[in-house]
Amino acid sequence: MRSTFKILFYINRQKTKSDGRTTILCRITIDGKSSAITTGEECLPAEWNAKQGQTTDKRKNKKLTEFRELVEKTYRDLLTRDRVVSVELIKNRLQGIATHPTTLLAMSKAELQSVKECVGKSKAESTYQNLCYSDKLLCEFVKDKGVKDIPVITITEDLFEEYRFYLKKQRLAAATINRYLCWLSRLMFRAVSQRLIRCNPFENTKYEKTEQKICFLQKNGVAKLMALKVNDKDTEQARRMFIFACFTGLAIADMEHLQYGHIQTAADGQRYIRKKQQKTKVEFVVPLHPIAEVIIKHCKYEQEKNGGGQSVKEKGETETRTDSLVFPCDCSRSVMSAKLSIVGRACGIRERLSYHMARHTFGTMSLSAGIPIESIAKMMGHASIASTQIYAQVTDNKISENMDRLIRKYQKEKAKEEAI
C-alpha cells in the first residue's frame, strides 16, 4: 500500500520572540501521523500567508522551496533504500540524528543495551543476563540461516516458525522456547513503535502450549535436607539457603541481598524480616520461623568466628554489623544451583532442586497450615494476589488426589469383601 505524504509550512502566532518574529515550521505527515520540524527561517506574523504557506519576502520563499525539495528527496531516498519511511525517520535524517537500527540483530543489541542501562533501577541484573542469552541464541539462529543479519522490513510470520523449529531442535522446554520467541516478538513491537514497520508480523502467531506446574517439596523432603551433613563450605551454603527459603519464602535474589539490618524485633518479641523485594520492589514482611532463626544464628556465629562483617564495641567486644550480608558467598548463582542439585541427589530427591522450588514449598506449606492467602501474598512480596492463588489451586489438587486415592482404596477393600 502506497503511503500518503504531505508537507505544510505554518507559523505559531502565539509564540513570538522579543523582536516580534516567529519561527516558520514544517509539518510532515505520513499515513495520518505527523511531526513538526523547524525550517530555520523566521518572519513577522503580518508577513505570513497561511493559505499559500509563504511570506511576502521572496528570498525566504526561495529558502522554503529548497527546504521542501530536501524533505521530498529524503522521503524518496528512504523509500528507495529501506522500502519503509516514517515522519520520525525523515525528521531524524534532516536533523542529523542517527536513525534506529533497521536489522534484526542490530535491534536486538540496541534493545539489550537499553535494558542494561536500567539495571539497578527498574531491572535486575538477572533479567539482563537472561536477555543476553536470548540475544546470543537469536544470533546463532541467524548465523545458522547463512546470513549476517536480516532487514526488519523483510521479516514475515515464516521467520517466527523457523525460529520455533530451530529452538525445538535444541531440545528446550516449551516454556523456555516461549521465552526466546517472546524476545523476537518484542523486537518486532519495538520496530512498530519506531515506525520501521507498519504492523507486527507475529501478532497472530501462537506460542507453545505449556502446563503450569508448581514444583514443591513435601515435608519429608525438607526433613531429609535438614538432616543431611555436608562438609564442603559452598555446598553447605546452598543447602542452608534452600532450607531458609522453605521457611521464609524469600527468592534467591532477596537472600543474596539480605542484611542483618532487615531482621527486626516487634514489640511482642516476635522476630521478622522486613525488606523490599529485589524484583518487584514490593515490601514483604515475614515472621521468622524457629528453623530460619537457627540458620541466621549459625551464619552470624560463623562470621563472628572468622572475623568478617564485625564492628568493635566499647569493651573490645565485637558484634555483627547491620549492613553485613546474612549469606555472603563468593560463588556465582549458577555454581550455587549446581551445588544445590548435588544436595538434592544426595538426599534421594528425584526433582531437580531450585531456589524457586523452595519458594513454592513455603507457599504451599503456609496455605496447608491455614494461613490466609492475603497474609501469604504479603509475606512473599507478590504485587498481585493472583500470583498467590496458584498455591490454592495446587493445594486443592493435592486434596483431590488424596481423596481419589482414598476412594480407590475403599473400593478395592469393598471388592475383596464381596468376593469373600
C-alpha positions as CSV (number, residue, x, y, z in Angstrom):
1,M,0.0,0.0,0.0
2,R,1.4,3.4,-1.0
3,S,1.9,5.8,1.9
4,T,0.3,9.3,1.9
5,F,2.8,12.1,2.1
6,K,2.1,15.8,2.8
7,I,4.2,18.9,3.6
8,L,2.8,22.0,5.2
9,F,4.6,25.2,6.2
10,Y,3.0,27.2,9.1
11,I,3.7,29.5,12.0
12,N,2.6,29.6,15.6
13,R,1.3,33.1,16.1
14,Q,1.1,32.5,19.9
15,K,4.9,32.1,20.1
16,T,6.8,35.2,19.1
17,K,10.3,36.4,20.0
18,S,11.1,39.8,21.6
19,D,11.6,41.3,18.1
20,G,8.0,40.2,17.1
21,R,9.2,37.5,14.8
22,T,8.1,33.8,14.9
23,T,9.7,30.6,13.6
24,I,8.4,29.1,10.3
25,L,7.7,25.4,10.9
26,C,7.3,22.4,8.5
27,R,4.7,19.8,9.4
28,I,5.4,16.4,7.7
29,T,2.5,14.0,7.5
30,I,2.7,10.3,6.5
31,D,-0.3,8.0,6.8
32,G,-2.0,10.3,9.1
33,K,0.9,10.6,11.6
34,S,2.7,14.0,11.6
35,S,5.7,15.7,13.2
36,A,6.9,19.2,13.0
37,I,10.5,20.5,12.3
38,T,11.8,24.0,12.2
39,T,12.9,25.3,8.8
40,G,15.4,27.7,10.3
41,E,13.5,30.7,8.8
42,E,11.6,33.5,10.7
43,C,9.1,36.1,9.8
44,L,6.6,38.6,11.2
45,P,3.1,37.2,11.7
46,A,1.8,40.0,9.5
47,E,4.1,38.8,6.6
48,W,2.7,35.2,6.7
49,N,0.1,34.0,4.1
50,A,-1.4,30.9,5.7
51,K,-3.3,29.9,2.6
52,Q,-0.3,29.9,0.3
53,G,2.2,28.8,3.0
54,Q,4.5,31.7,2.1
55,T,5.8,35.0,3.3
56,T,5.9,38.4,1.5
57,D,9.7,38.0,1.3
58,K,10.8,36.3,-2.0
59,R,14.2,35.3,-0.6
60,K,12.6,33.5,2.3
61,N,10.1,31.8,0.0
62,K,13.0,30.5,-2.1
63,K,14.6,29.0,1.1
64,L,11.3,27.3,1.9
65,T,11.1,25.9,-1.6
66,E,14.6,24.5,-1.1
67,F,13.6,23.0,2.2
68,R,10.5,21.4,0.6
69,E,12.7,19.8,-2.0
70,L,15.1,18.5,0.7
71,V,12.2,16.9,2.6
72,E,10.9,15.3,-0.6
73,K,14.3,14.0,-1.6
74,T,14.8,12.5,1.9
75,Y,11.4,10.8,1.6
76,R,12.3,9.3,-1.8
77,D,15.7,8.1,-0.6
78,L,14.3,6.4,2.5
79,L,11.6,4.7,0.5
80,T,14.0,3.5,-2.2
81,R,16.8,2.3,0.1
82,D,14.9,0.9,3.1
83,R,11.4,0.5,1.5
84,V,10.0,1.9,4.7
85,V,9.5,5.6,5.7
86,S,8.1,7.4,8.6
87,V,7.9,11.0,9.9
88,E,10.4,10.1,12.6
89,L,12.9,8.7,10.1
90,I,12.6,11.9,7.9
91,K,12.9,14.2,10.9
92,N,16.0,12.3,12.2
93,R,17.7,12.4,8.9
94,L,17.0,16.1,8.4
95,Q,18.3,16.9,11.9
96,G,21.3,14.7,11.5
97,I,20.2,12.3,14.2
98,A,21.3,8.7,13.9
99,T,18.3,6.6,12.8
100,H,17.1,3.5,14.6
101,P,18.7,0.1,13.7
102,T,16.8,-1.4,10.7
103,T,18.1,-5.0,11.0
104,L,17.1,-7.7,13.4
105,L,20.4,-8.3,15.3
106,A,21.2,-4.6,15.4
107,M,17.8,-4.0,17.0
108,S,18.4,-6.9,19.5
109,K,21.7,-5.3,20.5
110,A,20.1,-1.9,20.9
111,E,17.2,-3.3,23.0
112,L,19.7,-5.2,25.2
113,Q,21.7,-2.0,25.8
114,S,18.5,-0.2,26.8
115,V,17.9,-3.0,29.4
116,K,21.5,-2.8,30.6
117,E,21.1,0.9,31.3
118,C,18.0,0.1,33.6
119,V,19.9,-2.5,35.7
120,G,19.8,-1.4,39.3
121,K,16.9,1.0,38.6
122,S,13.9,-0.8,37.1
123,K,15.6,-4.0,36.0
124,A,17.5,-6.7,37.9
125,E,20.9,-7.9,36.8
126,S,19.5,-11.5,36.4
127,T,16.9,-10.1,33.9
128,Y,19.7,-8.6,31.8
129,Q,21.7,-11.8,31.9
130,N,18.7,-13.9,30.8
131,L,18.1,-11.5,27.9
132,C,21.8,-11.7,26.9
133,Y,21.3,-15.4,26.3
134,S,18.1,-14.6,24.3
135,D,20.3,-12.3,22.1
136,K,23.0,-14.9,21.8
137,L,20.6,-17.6,20.7
138,L,19.0,-15.3,18.1
139,C,22.5,-14.5,16.7
140,E,23.2,-18.2,16.4
141,F,19.9,-18.8,14.6
142,V,20.6,-16.0,12.1
143,K,24.1,-17.4,11.5
144,D,22.6,-20.9,11.0
145,K,20.5,-19.4,8.2
146,G,23.7,-18.4,6.4
147,V,23.3,-14.6,6.7
148,K,24.9,-11.9,8.7
149,D,21.7,-10.1,9.6
150,I,18.0,-9.8,8.5
151,P,16.4,-6.5,7.4
152,V,13.4,-5.8,9.6
153,I,11.1,-4.9,6.7
154,T,11.7,-8.4,5.1
155,I,10.6,-10.3,8.1
156,T,7.3,-12.3,7.8
157,E,5.5,-14.8,10.0
158,D,7.6,-17.6,8.5
159,L,10.6,-16.4,10.5
160,F,8.7,-17.0,13.7
161,E,8.0,-20.6,12.8
162,E,11.6,-21.1,11.6
163,Y,12.9,-19.9,14.9
164,R,10.5,-22.1,16.8
165,F,11.7,-25.1,14.8
166,Y,15.3,-24.1,15.5
167,L,14.7,-23.9,19.2
168,K,12.9,-27.2,19.3
169,K,16.0,-28.8,17.7
170,Q,17.9,-27.6,20.8
171,R,15.6,-29.8,22.9
172,L,14.5,-26.9,25.0
173,A,11.4,-27.0,27.2
174,A,8.2,-25.4,25.9
175,A,8.3,-22.6,28.5
176,T,11.9,-21.8,27.5
177,I,11.1,-21.8,23.8
178,N,8.3,-19.3,24.5
179,R,10.7,-17.0,26.4
180,Y,13.0,-16.8,23.4
181,L,10.1,-16.4,21.0
182,C,8.9,-13.5,23.2
183,W,12.2,-11.7,22.7
184,L,11.8,-12.0,18.9
185,S,8.3,-10.6,19.1
186,R,9.4,-7.9,21.4
187,L,11.8,-6.7,18.8
188,M,9.0,-6.5,16.2
189,F,6.8,-4.5,18.6
190,R,9.7,-2.1,19.1
191,A,10.1,-1.8,15.3
192,V,6.4,-0.9,15.0
193,S,6.8,1.8,17.8
194,Q,9.8,3.2,15.9
195,R,7.7,3.2,12.7
196,L,10.2,0.9,10.9
197,I,7.3,-1.4,10.0
198,R,3.5,-0.8,10.0
199,C,2.5,-3.9,11.9
200,N,3.9,-6.8,13.9
201,P,4.2,-9.8,11.6
202,F,4.0,-12.1,14.6
203,E,0.8,-10.6,16.0
204,N,-1.4,-13.6,15.3
205,T,1.2,-16.3,15.9
206,K,0.7,-18.9,18.6
207,Y,3.2,-20.0,21.3
208,E,4.0,-23.4,22.6
209,K,1.3,-24.9,24.9
210,T,2.7,-25.2,28.4
211,E,1.1,-26.8,31.5
212,Q,1.7,-24.6,34.5
213,K,3.1,-26.9,37.1
214,I,4.3,-25.8,40.6
215,C,7.2,-28.0,41.9
216,F,7.5,-28.1,45.6
217,L,8.8,-30.4,48.3
218,Q,6.7,-32.4,50.8
219,K,7.6,-32.1,54.5
220,N,9.6,-35.4,54.4
221,G,11.8,-34.0,51.6
222,V,12.6,-30.8,53.6
223,A,13.3,-33.1,56.6
224,K,15.9,-35.1,54.5
225,L,17.6,-31.8,53.6
226,M,17.7,-30.7,57.2
227,A,19.3,-34.0,58.3
228,L,22.0,-34.1,55.6
229,K,25.6,-33.4,56.8
230,V,27.7,-31.5,54.3
231,N,31.5,-30.9,54.6
232,D,32.0,-28.6,51.5
233,K,31.5,-25.0,52.5
234,D,29.8,-23.8,49.4
235,T,27.5,-26.9,49.2
236,E,26.5,-26.3,52.8
237,Q,25.7,-22.7,52.0
238,A,23.5,-23.9,49.1
239,R,21.7,-26.3,51.4
240,R,21.3,-23.8,54.1
241,M,19.8,-21.1,51.8
242,F,17.3,-23.6,50.3
243,I,16.0,-24.6,53.8
244,F,15.9,-20.9,54.8
245,A,13.8,-20.2,51.7
246,C,11.4,-23.1,52.5
247,F,10.6,-21.4,55.9
248,T,10.6,-17.7,54.8
249,G,9.6,-17.8,51.1
250,L,12.5,-15.5,50.1
251,A,13.6,-15.5,46.5
252,I,17.3,-16.2,45.7
253,A,17.9,-12.5,44.8
254,D,16.4,-11.4,48.2
255,M,18.6,-13.9,50.1
256,E,21.7,-12.7,48.3
257,H,20.9,-9.1,49.4
258,L,19.6,-10.0,52.9
259,Q,21.3,-8.0,55.6
260,Y,21.1,-8.3,59.4
261,G,19.5,-4.9,59.5
262,H,16.5,-6.4,57.6
263,I,15.8,-8.6,60.6
264,Q,13.8,-6.8,63.3
265,T,12.0,-7.4,66.5
266,A,8.4,-6.5,67.2
267,A,7.0,-5.1,70.5
268,D,5.8,-8.6,71.4
269,G,9.2,-10.0,70.9
270,Q,8.4,-11.7,67.5
271,R,11.3,-11.6,65.1
272,Y,10.6,-10.9,61.4
273,I,12.2,-9.9,58.1
274,R,11.1,-6.6,56.5
275,K,12.6,-5.9,53.1
276,K,11.7,-4.7,49.6
277,Q,11.7,-7.5,47.0
278,Q,14.6,-7.1,44.5
279,K,12.3,-7.9,41.6
280,T,9.1,-6.0,42.2
281,K,10.2,-3.5,44.9
282,V,7.2,-4.5,46.9
283,E,7.8,-4.7,50.6
284,F,7.3,-8.0,52.3
285,V,7.2,-8.9,56.0
286,V,7.9,-12.5,57.1
287,P,7.7,-13.7,60.7
288,L,10.9,-15.7,61.4
289,H,10.3,-19.4,61.8
290,P,12.4,-21.0,64.6
291,I,14.3,-23.0,62.0
292,A,15.1,-19.9,60.0
293,E,16.1,-18.2,63.3
294,V,18.6,-21.1,63.9
295,I,20.1,-20.7,60.4
296,I,20.6,-16.9,61.0
297,K,22.2,-17.5,64.3
298,H,24.5,-20.1,62.8
299,C,25.5,-17.8,60.0
300,K,26.2,-15.0,62.5
301,Y,28.3,-17.3,64.7
302,E,30.4,-18.4,61.7
303,Q,31.0,-14.8,60.6
304,E,32.0,-13.6,64.0
305,K,34.3,-16.6,64.4
306,N,36.0,-15.8,61.2
307,G,36.1,-12.0,62.0
308,G,34.0,-11.0,59.0
309,G,31.4,-8.1,59.0
310,Q,32.1,-7.0,62.5
311,S,32.2,-3.7,64.3
312,V,34.1,-3.1,67.6
313,K,32.1,-2.2,70.8
314,E,33.4,-0.1,73.7
315,K,34.8,-3.0,75.8
316,G,36.6,-4.6,72.9
317,E,33.8,-7.0,72.1
318,T,32.6,-7.5,68.6
319,E,29.1,-7.5,67.0
320,T,27.9,-8.2,63.5
321,R,27.2,-5.0,61.5
322,T,23.6,-4.4,60.4
323,D,24.7,-3.9,56.8
324,S,26.6,-7.3,56.7
325,L,25.1,-10.0,54.4
326,V,23.5,-13.0,56.1
327,F,24.6,-15.3,53.3
328,P,27.9,-13.9,51.9
329,C,29.0,-16.1,49.0
330,D,31.9,-15.9,46.5
331,C,30.2,-18.3,44.1
332,S,28.0,-17.3,41.2
333,R,24.3,-18.2,41.2
334,S,24.8,-20.9,38.6
335,V,27.5,-22.5,40.8
336,M,25.2,-22.4,43.8
337,S,22.4,-24.0,41.7
338,A,24.8,-26.8,40.7
339,K,25.8,-27.3,44.3
340,L,22.1,-27.5,45.3
341,S,21.5,-30.2,42.7
342,I,24.2,-32.3,44.3
343,V,22.4,-31.8,47.7
344,G,19.1,-33.0,46.2
345,R,20.7,-36.1,44.7
346,A,22.4,-36.9,48.0
347,C,19.0,-36.8,49.7
348,G,17.5,-39.1,47.0
349,I,15.1,-36.4,45.8
350,R,14.0,-37.0,42.2
351,E,13.1,-33.5,41.2
352,R,16.0,-31.1,40.4
353,L,16.1,-28.7,43.3
354,S,15.9,-24.9,42.7
355,Y,15.6,-21.9,44.9
356,H,12.2,-21.1,43.3
357,M,11.1,-24.6,44.3
358,A,11.9,-23.6,47.9
359,R,9.7,-20.5,47.5
360,H,6.9,-22.7,46.2
361,T,7.4,-25.0,49.1
362,F,6.9,-22.1,51.5
363,G,3.7,-21.0,49.7
364,T,2.1,-24.5,49.7
365,M,3.1,-25.3,53.3
366,S,1.8,-21.9,54.5
367,L,-1.6,-22.4,52.8
368,S,-1.8,-26.0,54.1
369,A,-1.2,-24.7,57.6
370,G,-4.3,-22.5,57.3
371,I,-2.6,-19.1,56.9
372,P,-4.9,-16.7,54.9
373,I,-3.9,-16.2,51.3
374,E,-3.7,-12.4,51.8
375,S,-1.1,-12.9,54.5
376,I,0.9,-15.3,52.3
377,A,0.8,-12.7,49.5
378,K,2.2,-10.1,51.9
379,M,4.9,-12.4,53.1
380,M,6.0,-13.4,49.6
381,G,6.0,-9.9,48.3
382,H,3.5,-10.6,45.5
383,A,2.5,-7.4,43.7
384,S,-0.9,-9.1,42.9
385,I,-2.8,-11.7,44.9
386,A,-3.4,-13.6,41.6
387,S,0.2,-14.8,41.9
388,T,-0.5,-16.3,45.3
389,Q,-3.7,-18.0,44.2
390,I,-1.8,-20.6,42.2
391,Y,-0.8,-22.2,45.6
392,A,-4.5,-22.5,46.5
393,Q,-5.0,-24.4,43.2
394,V,-2.1,-26.7,43.9
395,T,-3.4,-27.4,47.4
396,D,-6.9,-28.1,46.1
397,N,-5.5,-30.5,43.5
398,K,-3.5,-32.3,46.2
399,I,-6.5,-32.7,48.4
400,S,-8.5,-34.0,45.4
401,E,-5.7,-36.5,44.6
402,N,-5.6,-37.8,48.2
403,M,-9.4,-38.1,48.2
404,D,-9.3,-40.1,44.9
405,R,-6.6,-42.4,46.3
406,L,-8.8,-42.9,49.5
407,I,-11.9,-43.7,47.4
408,R,-9.9,-46.2,45.2
409,K,-8.5,-47.9,48.4
410,Y,-12.1,-48.1,49.8
411,Q,-13.4,-49.6,46.5
412,K,-10.7,-52.3,46.5
413,E,-11.4,-53.3,50.1
414,K,-15.1,-53.5,49.4
415,A,-14.5,-55.6,46.2
416,K,-12.4,-58.0,48.3
417,E,-15.2,-58.3,50.9
418,E,-17.8,-59.0,48.2
419,A,-15.5,-61.7,46.7
420,I,-15.2,-63.4,50.0
